[in-house]
């Protein structure tokens, strides 16, 4: 039996997700091949969407319950997720050879850096200080499972609730993955 104190927790997983997407976005400007830029952008979008949905399903309820300003923090994050999703949606619609593509990659990177800084310097330390370790480990498992069935494309106009994501998200995710496969879109 593994000791929960030595296991990774949900904060570790979410922080690793942040690093992965940031690294993908930072690689794009150095790549000359438009198809490769598109693939990296699509992978970053897919990973970021899955991360956001899993956060909304499982981490936000924990924030509401355990953080003194939980509801306010969640509303702030939801607004940031919506902004990120609008930028991702715009990025999906632009050819990688167009100058606007690189502008949107830069915009997404800037918005993501702001969001990550807020989460990692304020919310994540509070979660670790206020949520029992076993719960954080359990949330890790739930977030990892949710990312496997979550949508891979931004849906900025979809409702932002854990109930919606749990009931409708898997179906949307299935449709997104089918679209990804049919179009050859890179998703990680």
C-alpha positions as CSV (number, residue, x, y, z in Angstrom):
1,X,0.0,0.0,0.0
2,X,1.3,3.4,-1.0
3,X,1.4,6.2,1.6
4,X,-0.7,9.2,0.3
5,X,1.9,11.6,1.7
6,X,4.5,10.4,-0.9
7,X,2.1,10.2,-3.8
8,X,1.6,12.9,-6.4
9,X,-1.6,14.9,-5.9
10,X,-3.9,17.0,-8.0
11,X,-1.7,20.1,-7.7
12,X,1.2,18.1,-9.1
13,X,-0.9,17.0,-12.1
14,X,-2.3,20.4,-12.8
15,X,1.1,22.0,-12.5
16,X,2.6,19.4,-14.9
17,X,-0.3,20.2,-17.4
18,X,0.6,23.9,-17.2
19,X,4.2,23.2,-18.0
20,X,3.4,20.9,-20.9
21,X,1.1,23.4,-22.6
22,X,3.4,26.3,-22.0
23,X,6.3,24.4,-23.5
24,X,4.2,23.5,-26.6
25,X,3.2,27.1,-27.1
26,X,6.8,28.4,-26.6
27,X,8.1,25.9,-29.3
28,X,5.7,27.2,-32.0
29,X,7.4,30.5,-32.9
30,X,10.7,28.7,-33.7
31,X,9.1,26.3,-36.2
32,X,9.1,27.2,-39.9
33,X,6.9,24.3,-41.0
34,X,3.3,25.5,-40.9
35,X,1.9,21.9,-40.6
36,X,4.1,21.3,-37.6
37,X,3.0,24.6,-36.0
38,X,-0.6,23.6,-36.5
39,X,0.0,20.2,-34.9
40,X,1.7,21.8,-31.9
41,X,-1.1,24.4,-31.5
42,X,-3.8,21.7,-31.8
43,X,-2.0,19.5,-29.2
44,X,-1.7,22.5,-26.9
45,X,-5.4,23.3,-27.4
46,X,-6.5,19.8,-26.8
47,X,-4.4,19.4,-23.6
48,X,-5.6,22.8,-22.3
49,X,-9.3,22.0,-22.9
50,X,-9.1,18.7,-21.2
51,X,-7.2,20.3,-18.3
52,X,-9.8,23.0,-17.9
53,X,-12.8,20.6,-18.0
54,X,-11.3,18.3,-15.4
55,X,-10.5,21.4,-13.2
56,X,-14.1,22.6,-13.5
57,X,-15.5,19.1,-12.7
58,X,-13.4,18.3,-9.6
59,X,-11.1,21.0,-8.5
60,X,-13.6,23.9,-8.5
61,X,-16.0,22.1,-6.1
62,X,-13.0,21.5,-3.7
63,X,-12.1,25.2,-4.0
64,X,-15.6,26.3,-3.2
65,X,-15.7,24.0,-0.2
66,X,-12.3,24.6,1.3
67,X,-11.0,28.0,0.3
68,X,-12.3,31.0,2.3
69,X,-12.9,33.0,-1.0
70,X,-13.6,29.8,-2.9
71,X,-16.6,31.0,-4.9
72,X,-14.8,34.2,-5.9
73,X,-11.7,32.3,-6.9
74,X,-13.8,29.9,-9.0
75,X,-15.7,32.7,-10.8
76,X,-12.4,34.4,-11.6
77,X,-11.0,31.1,-13.0
78,X,-14.1,30.4,-15.0
79,X,-13.8,33.9,-16.6
80,X,-10.2,33.2,-17.4
81,X,-11.1,29.8,-18.9
82,X,-13.7,31.4,-21.1
83,X,-11.1,33.9,-22.4
84,X,-8.7,31.1,-23.1
85,X,-11.4,29.2,-24.9
86,X,-12.3,32.1,-27.1
87,X,-8.7,32.6,-28.1
88,X,-8.3,28.8,-28.7
89,X,-11.4,28.9,-30.9
90,X,-10.0,31.8,-32.9
91,X,-6.7,30.0,-33.2
92,X,-8.4,26.9,-34.5
93,X,-9.9,28.9,-37.3
94,X,-6.7,30.5,-38.6
95,X,-4.3,28.9,-41.1
96,X,-0.9,28.4,-39.6
97,X,0.7,30.3,-42.5
98,X,-1.2,33.5,-41.7
99,X,0.4,36.2,-39.4
100,X,-2.7,36.2,-37.3
101,X,-1.9,32.6,-36.3
102,X,1.3,33.7,-34.5
103,X,-0.5,36.6,-32.9
104,X,-3.1,34.2,-31.4
105,X,-0.4,31.8,-30.2
106,X,1.2,34.8,-28.4
107,X,-2.2,35.9,-27.0
108,X,-2.9,32.4,-25.8
109,X,0.5,32.1,-24.2
110,X,0.1,35.5,-22.4
111,X,-3.4,34.6,-21.1
112,X,-2.2,31.2,-20.0
113,X,0.8,32.6,-18.2
114,X,-1.5,35.0,-16.2
115,X,-3.9,32.2,-15.4
116,X,-1.1,29.8,-14.3
117,X,0.6,32.4,-12.1
118,X,-2.7,33.1,-10.3
119,X,-3.4,29.4,-9.7
120,X,0.2,28.4,-8.8
121,X,1.0,31.2,-6.4
122,X,-2.4,31.6,-4.7
123,X,-4.9,28.8,-5.2
124,X,-2.7,25.7,-5.3
125,X,-0.9,26.6,-2.1
126,X,-4.3,27.2,-0.4
127,X,-5.6,23.9,-1.6
128,X,-2.6,22.1,-0.2
129,X,-2.9,24.0,3.1
130,X,-6.7,23.4,3.5
131,X,-7.6,20.2,1.8
132,X,-6.7,16.8,3.4
133,X,-3.9,15.1,1.6
134,X,-5.9,12.0,0.9
135,X,-8.5,14.1,-0.8
136,X,-5.9,15.8,-3.0
137,X,-4.6,12.4,-4.0
138,X,-8.2,11.3,-4.8
139,X,-8.8,14.4,-6.8
140,X,-5.7,13.6,-8.8
141,X,-7.3,10.3,-9.9
142,X,-10.6,11.9,-10.7
143,X,-8.9,14.7,-12.8
144,X,-6.7,12.1,-14.7
145,X,-9.9,10.1,-15.5
146,X,-11.8,13.1,-16.5
147,X,-9.1,14.3,-18.9
148,X,-9.4,11.0,-20.8
149,X,-13.1,11.6,-21.7
150,X,-13.2,15.4,-21.8
151,X,-13.7,17.4,-25.0
152,X,-10.5,18.1,-27.0
153,X,-11.8,21.3,-28.6
154,X,-12.9,24.6,-27.1
155,X,-16.6,25.1,-26.5
156,X,-16.6,28.7,-25.1
157,X,-20.4,28.9,-25.1
158,X,-21.0,25.6,-23.2
159,X,-22.4,25.9,-19.6
160,X,-19.6,26.0,-17.0
161,X,-20.7,23.5,-14.4
162,X,-19.4,20.3,-13.0
163,X,-22.9,18.7,-13.6
164,X,-22.9,19.7,-17.3
165,X,-19.3,18.4,-17.7
166,X,-20.1,15.1,-16.0
167,X,-23.4,14.5,-17.9
168,X,-22.7,16.0,-21.3
169,X,-18.9,16.3,-21.4
170,X,-18.1,12.6,-22.2
171,X,-20.5,12.8,-25.2
172,X,-18.9,16.0,-26.4
173,X,-15.5,14.5,-25.8
174,X,-16.4,11.5,-27.9
175,X,-17.6,13.7,-30.8
176,X,-14.5,15.8,-30.5
177,X,-12.2,12.8,-30.6
178,X,-14.1,11.4,-33.6
179,X,-13.7,14.8,-35.4
180,X,-10.0,14.8,-34.5
181,X,-9.5,11.3,-36.0
182,X,-11.4,12.1,-39.2
183,X,-9.6,15.3,-39.8
184,X,-6.2,14.0,-38.7
185,X,-5.9,16.7,-36.0
186,X,-3.1,16.2,-33.5
187,X,-4.4,16.0,-29.9
188,X,-1.4,14.8,-27.9
